[in-house]
Amino acid sequence: MTKALVVVESPAKAKTIEKFLGKNYTVRASMGHLRDLPKSQFGIDIEQQFTPKYINIRGKGDLIKSLKEAAKNADKVYLASDPDREGEAIAWHLAHLLHIPADESCRIEFNEITKSAIQNAVKHPRPINLARVDAQQARRHLDRIVGYKLSPLLWRKVRKGLSAGRVQSVAVRMICDREKEIQAFQPEEYWSITAKLRKSARAALFEAQLVAIEGKKAEVNNEEQATAITKDLEKAEYTVSAVKRRERRRNPAPPFTTSSLQQDASRKLGFTSRKTMMVAQQLYEGLDVGSRGPVGLISYMRTDSTRIAESAQQEARSYIIEKFGSGYVPEKSPVYSSKKSAQDAHEAVRPTDVLMTPDTIGKYLAKDQLKLYTLIWERFVASQMAAAVYDTLTVDIAADRYELRATGSQIKFTGFMAVYTEGKEKGEEEKDKEVTLPELEPGQSLKMSKILPKQHFTEPPPRYTEASLVKILEEKGIGRPSTYAPIIETILGRGYVVRVDKKFEPTELGFVVVDLLKQYFINIVDVAFTAQMEDSLDEIAEGHGSRVALLEQFYQPFAQTLAHAEEEIGHVELPVEVSDIPCENCGKLMVVKQGRYGNFLACPGFPECRNTKPIIKETGVACPKCGGAVIERRTKRGRVFYGCKNYPQCDFVTWDMPLKENCAVCGSFMTKHKYKNGRVVTQCGNESCTTREKAREETDDKVKPARGSKKTPAGKAKQPVKRRKTSG
């Protein structure tokens, strides 16, 4: 008879944990939830204090049967689902299915999948935390009420297939509100004026910016003012009025939370939130790393805490001292403060063993696994290092009634920057860019070389990227770490927003639905109300609130508003853009529809006529194989590539954007090719052209291979595989 059964969520985790526990333990996977609310009905009895009707998930009958059999033959059952509210609920459902008493100490919890953590967890089982279970159920039931009561209203009033979610609707509103700000934005003109100066005729030039006019902040609003100031400065005498030298320290960023991990993976690696969490899950559950066998590489990745275990801090300090020297660690291990709303249930995301460097285990990991592990490892190590130190120099320069300022910055000590620096959004200024200024002293005369006036216009607020959307959701208290990725996937999948150049733009459908919800269901799309609801869920998890009380407080006004909206709202007509392309089946002019990957053409005779076709975007370039037009296409996953319009008769495809200019050597069209290191070059679209070979040789000398990867000759862009049926 088996002594103990341990039930985890995934087979990968089961394999890793079984190795640590030995032959007296059997480890099985539940494959996530085994029970849930039914999909075909509402599943919550409002009249009986919101009693849920749980059913076994279809297709999991055999798995449930095998788990029951394994539990029957075991002396002890441990439930080891993930250490969050969702995992606690999974354990609670498992206890029900396996007939484990609610007060029995059957629940084990660990923040990392290492031998010591697993063996320690088995020694300290506890009863299931029913407060956490209630919090998870409250969230699930709130979402079910909104989804199953409000969505049908949208089907009847707007269009079939729509959905409204308690949290996703707020995210769509924020994107729509930002788009309206952009549309209403009026750019304002302003000018900057830069003087190029030098100490003497042969000295190096440096730049100084106009900052004040007659002691007041300089504001140059038009060309006329800029021209007048430029003429004055061209005749002025320049004298150094003040020199300020100081030392500035730049502290490292804290170790990753779920939110900051998703943001940095988006900025630095181009990962979506969903991809980040999927790869992080693989790193957490365990991978085979040679002689070590399967081992969890990172701590639990769903966390809002920046706390680090003391043992992990000491390991990091020892590694840093050995690798960089004692000057690279602070006197005391740093302590980072978490946000006020943080539950602080788990440590920050960190490597389980700092000695498993990306270089040492890189050969065992897939490309994306290595990229994300490297990001997590570097951020953690840097967070335990000393601050970087800069010597800064600020020089004020008088020029008659004008004041100019030159600033210089030189790094004195790299500190944590020897390992890692944070990623930045496109357009963010680099504050710590190194600028060298000559040695200057007060009273010193300078020579002017040139005055450079430059026109600027204020810019509208930027559209949200995946990173900035996650950041604002966290700042506003919308959702929790585990919900950011599903929120983004849902609003994209429903067609409320589209991703254009890695930025979110609302569709017409998104505007219509948000405006409807703002008019009749203001609480559903109210940021403050949704954030307050998250706080109430946190209180339930801490044992200070009631699931039933929260649902009653929400449902009564919601039901009244729903009834009112049903009476008041007529059918909402979505704007229709009619094309000049007739349907091949019925002859009607096709209309533009919005899909997950952008616009497409559809027959207005739906459902009688279901004809659809992509909107063809021609590049203006002739196919090198047959002379047909090269057009933009998309894969099923939405990635853009370019192919011949005469497909399938002609199979020409390329990932590179074709350009209208021709190659001077062979006459083929040129393309814009982007290398993995971000470098963009214009090259011939003809694979056999001699210019391509030359470009490969030049790039081979410049591009270094990524850690753990083999060097691939640049210029050989990976071509799409033979196309099957594609969308869009």
Long-range contacts (C-beta under 8 A, 24 or more apart in sequence): 1-73, 1-74, 1-75, 2-26, 2-70, 2-73, 2-74, 2-75, 3-74, 3-75, 3-76, 4-74, 4-75, 4-76, 4-77, 4-78, 4-122, 5-70, 5-71, 5-73, 5-74, 5-76, 5-77, 5-78, 6-77, 6-78, 6-80, 6-108, 6-122, 7-67, 7-77, 7-78, 7-79, 7-80, 7-81, 7-94, 7-98, 8-80, 8-81, 9-81, 9-82, 9-87, 9-90, 10-281, 10-285, 12-282, 12-285, 12-286, 12-294, 13-113, 13-285, 13-286, 15-286, 15-294, 16-113, 16-285, 16-286, 16-294, 16-295, 16-296, 17-80, 17-113, 17-118, 17-286, 19-293, 19-294, 20-113, 20-114, 20-115, 20-118, 20-119, 21-118, 21-119, 21-122, 25-122, 26-70, 26-74, 28-66, 28-67, 28-70, 30-63, 30-67, 30-81, 30-90, 30-94, 31-60, 31-63, 32-90, 33-57, 33-89, 33-90, 33-93, 34-60, 34-63, 34-64, 34-67, 34-90, 34-93, 34-94, 34-97, 35-93, 35-96, 35-97, 37-140, 37-144, 42-144, 42-148, 42-149, 43-144, 44-141, 44-144, 44-145, 46-555, 49-548, 50-141, 50-547, 50-548, 50-551, 50-552, 50-555, 52-137, 52-141, 54-93, 56-97, 64-97, 67-94, 67-97, 67-98, 68-97, 68-98, 71-98, 71-99, 71-100, 76-106, 77-106, 78-106, 78-107, 78-108, 78-122, 78-125, 79-106, 79-107, 79-108, 79-128, 80-108, 80-109, 80-110, 80-121, 82-300, 82-302, 83-109, 83-110, 83-111, 83-300, 83-345, 83-346, 84-300, 84-302, 84-345, 84-346, 84-482, 85-132, 85-133, 85-135, 85-136, 85-139, 85-541, 86-136, 86-482, 88-128, 88-129, 88-132, 88-133, 88-136, 89-132, 89-133, 89-136, 89-137, 89-140, 91-128, 92-128, 92-130, 92-133, 95-128, 102-127, 102-128, 102-130, 103-127, 111-299, 111-300, 111-346, 111-347, 112-284, 112-296, 112-298, 112-299, 112-300, 112-352, 113-284, 113-285, 113-286, 113-295, 113-296, 113-352, 114-295, 114-296, 114-352, 114-353, 131-540, 131-541, 131-542, 131-543, 132-541, 134-540, 134-541, 134-546, 134-547, 135-537, 135-538, 135-540, 135-541, 135-547, 137-547, 138-537, 138-540, 138-547, 138-550, 138-551, 139-537, 141-547, 141-551, 142-166, 142-533, 142-550, 142-551, 142-554, 143-167, 145-551, 145-554, 145-555, 145-558, 146-524, 146-558, 149-558, 149-559, 149-562, 150-521, 150-524, 150-562, 153-562, 153-565, 153-566, 153-569, 154-513, 154-516, 156-571, 157-516, 157-569, 157-570, 157-571, 157-572, 158-509, 158-512, 158-513, 158-516, 158-571, 158-572, 158-574, 159-509, 159-574, 161-494, 162-494, 162-509, 162-513, 163-490, 163-494, 164-513, 164-517, 164-521, 164-524, 165-487, 165-490, 166-524, 166-530, 166-533, 167-478, 167-479, 167-483, 167-487, 167-530, 168-487, 168-490, 168-491, 168-494, 169-513, 169-514, 169-517, 169-524, 169-525, 170-478, 170-524, 170-525, 170-526, 170-527, 170-530, 171-469, 171-473, 171-478, 171-487, 171-488, 171-491, 172-491, 172-496, 172-497, 172-506, 172-510, 172-513, 172-514, 172-525, 173-514, 173-517, 173-518, 173-525, 173-527, 174-464, 174-469, 174-472, 174-473, 174-527, 175-463, 175-464, 175-469, 175-491, 175-497, 175-504, 175-505, 175-506, 175-510, 176-506, 176-510, 176-511, 176-514, 178-461, 178-463, 178-464, 179-463, 179-505, 179-506, 179-511, 181-460, 181-461, 182-460, 182-461, 182-463, 185-460, 185-461, 187-457, 187-458, 187-459, 187-460, 188-221, 188-457, 188-458, 189-221, 189-222, 189-455, 189-456, 189-457, 190-219, 190-220, 190-221, 190-456, 190-457, 190-458, 191-220, 191-221, 191-222, 191-223, 191-225, 191-226, 191-453, 191-454, 191-455, 191-456, 192-220, 192-453, 192-454, 192-456, 193-218, 193-220, 193-226, 193-229, 193-230, 193-233, 193-451, 193-452, 193-453, 193-454, 194-451, 194-452, 194-454, 195-233, 195-238, 195-397, 195-399, 195-404, 195-448, 195-450, 195-451, 195-452, 196-448, 196-449, 196-450, 196-451, 196-452, 197-238, 197-397, 197-406, 197-446, 197-447, 197-448, 197-449, 198-438, 198-446, 198-447, 198-449, 199-438, 199-440, 199-444, 199-446, 199-447, 200-447, 201-447, 203-438, 204-438, 205-449, 206-406, 206-408, 206-436, 206-437, 206-438, 207-406, 208-395, 208-397, 208-404, 208-405, 208-406, 209-404, 209-405, 209-406, 210-402, 210-403, 210-404, 211-403, 211-404, 211-405, 212-402, 212-403, 213-401, 213-402, 213-403, 214-401, 215-403, 218-402, 220-453, 223-455, 226-453, 226-455, 227-453, 229-402, 229-453, 230-451, 230-453, 232-400, 232-401, 232-402, 233-399, 233-402, 233-448, 233-451, 234-448, 234-451, 236-399, 236-400, 236-402, 236-448, 237-399, 237-400, 237-445, 238-397, 238-398, 238-399, 238-404, 238-445, 238-446, 238-447, 238-448, 239-397, 239-398, 239-399, 239-443, 239-444, 239-445, 239-446, 240-395, 240-396, 240-397, 240-398, 240-440, 240-441, 240-442, 240-443, 240-444, 240-445, 240-446, 241-396, 241-397, 241-398, 241-403, 241-442, 242-394, 242-395, 242-396, 242-442, 243-393, 243-394, 243-395, 243-396, 243-440, 243-441, 243-442, 244-393, 244-394, 244-395, 244-396, 245-391, 245-392, 245-393, 246-391, 246-392, 247-389, 247-390, 247-391, 247-392, 247-412, 248-389, 248-390, 248-392, 248-409, 249-387, 249-388, 249-389, 249-390, 250-387, 250-388, 250-389, 250-390, 250-415, 250-417, 250-432, 251-387, 251-416, 252-334, 252-382, 252-383, 252-384, 252-385, 252-387, 252-415, 252-416, 252-420, 253-379, 253-382, 253-383, 253-422, 254-306, 254-336, 254-348, 254-383, 255-306, 255-308, 255-336, 255-348, 255-349, 255-350, 255-379, 255-380, 255-383, 256-348, 256-349, 256-350, 256-376, 256-379, 256-380, 257-303, 257-304, 257-305, 257-306, 257-338, 257-342, 257-348, 257-349, 257-481, 258-301, 258-302, 258-303, 258-304, 258-349, 258-481, 258-482, 258-484, 259-304, 259-470, 259-471, 259-473, 259-474, 259-481, 259-484, 261-301, 261-349, 261-375, 261-376, 262-466, 262-467, 262-470, 262-484, 262-485, 263-423, 263-467, 263-468, 263-470, 263-471, 264-375, 264-379, 264-422, 264-423, 264-467, 265-372, 265-375, 266-465, 266-466, 266-467, 266-470, 267-423, 267-424, 267-425, 267-467, 268-375, 268-423, 269-371, 269-372, 269-375, 270-502, 271-368, 271-371, 271-372, 272-466, 272-485, 272-488, 273-466, 273-470, 273-484, 273-485, 273-488, 274-485, 274-486, 274-488, 274-489, 275-368, 276-372, 276-485, 277-301, 277-485, 279-368, 279-369, 279-372, 280-349, 280-372, 280-376, 282-369, 283-369, 283-372, 283-373, 283-376, 287-364, 287-365, 287-369, 288-364, 289-356, 289-361, 289-364, 289-365, 290-361, 290-364, 295-352, 296-352, 297-351, 297-352, 297-356, 297-361, 297-373, 298-349, 298-350, 298-351, 298-352, 298-373, 298-376, 299-346, 299-347, 299-348, 299-349, 299-350, 299-351, 299-352, 300-346, 300-347, 300-349, 301-349, 302-346, 302-481, 302-482, 303-345, 303-346, 303-347, 303-348, 303-349, 303-481, 304-338, 304-339, 304-341, 304-342, 304-343, 304-344, 304-480, 304-481, 305-338, 305-342, 305-343, 305-344, 305-345, 305-346, 305-347, 305-348, 306-336, 306-337, 306-338, 306-348, 307-336, 307-338, 307-344, 307-347, 307-348, 308-333, 308-347, 308-348, 308-350, 308-380, 308-383, 308-384, 309-347, 312-347, 312-350, 312-354, 313-384, 315-353, 315-354, 315-355, 316-354, 316-380, 316-381, 316-384, 317-384, 319-354, 319-355, 319-381, 320-381, 320-384, 320-385, 324-385, 324-418, 327-386, 327-413, 328-385, 328-386, 328-415, 328-416, 328-418, 329-384, 329-385, 329-386, 330-385, 330-386, 330-387, 333-384, 334-383, 334-384, 336-383, 339-474, 341-477, 341-534, 341-535, 341-538, 343-538, 343-541, 348-380, 349-376, 349-380, 350-376, 350-380, 351-376, 351-377, 351-380, 354-380, 354-381, 358-707, 358-708, 359-707, 359-708, 362-707, 362-708, 362-709, 363-708, 365-708, 367-706, 367-709, 370-706, 370-707, 370-708, 370-709, 371-706, 374-707, 378-419, 378-420, 379-420, 381-419, 381-420, 382-416, 382-417, 382-419, 382-420, 382-421, 383-416, 385-415, 385-416, 385-418, 385-419, 386-413, 386-415, 386-416, 387-415, 387-416, 388-413, 388-414, 388-415, 388-416, 388-417, 388-432, 389-413, 389-415, 390-432, 393-437, 395-437, 395-440, 397-446, 406-437, 407-435, 407-437, 408-435, 408-436, 408-437, 409-433, 409-434, 409-435, 410-434, 410-436, 423-467, 425-462, 425-465, 425-467, 425-468, 427-462, 462-503, 463-503, 463-504, 463-505, 464-503, 464-504, 465-502, 465-503, 465-504, 466-499, 466-502, 466-504, 469-504, 476-527, 476-531, 477-530, 477-531, 477-534, 477-535, 478-527, 478-530, 478-531, 478-534, 479-534, 480-534, 492-596, 493-596, 495-594, 495-595, 495-596, 498-594, 498-596, 498-597, 498-598, 499-638, 507-594, 508-574, 508-575, 508-594, 509-574, 509-594, 512-572, 512-574, 516-569, 516-572, 520-561, 520-564, 520-565, 520-568, 520-569, 521-558, 521-561, 521-565, 523-557, 523-558, 576-604, 578-604, 581-613, 583-609, 583-611, 584-611, 585-609, 585-611, 586-611, 595-727, 595-728, 596-638, 597-634, 597-638, 597-727, 597-728, 598-634, 598-638, 598-728, 600-727, 600-728, 614-727, 614-728, 615-728, 616-645, 618-645, 619-657, 619-658, 619-660, 620-660, 621-658, 621-659, 621-660, 621-669, 622-669, 623-650, 623-652, 624-652, 624-668, 624-669, 624-685, 624-686, 625-650, 625-651, 625-652, 626-650, 626-652, 630-658, 630-669, 633-723, 633-726, 633-728, 634-726, 634-727, 634-728, 635-720, 635-726, 636-726, 636-727, 638-728, 641-720, 643-720, 643-723, 647-723, 648-723, 651-722, 651-723, 653-719, 653-720, 653-723, 654-685, 654-717, 654-719, 654-720, 655-717, 655-718, 655-719, 655-720, 656-683, 656-685, 656-717, 658-685, 663-689, 663-691, 665-689, 665-690, 665-691, 666-690, 666-691, 673-715, 673-717, 675-699, 675-703, 675-714, 676-703, 676-706, 677-703, 679-703, 683-715
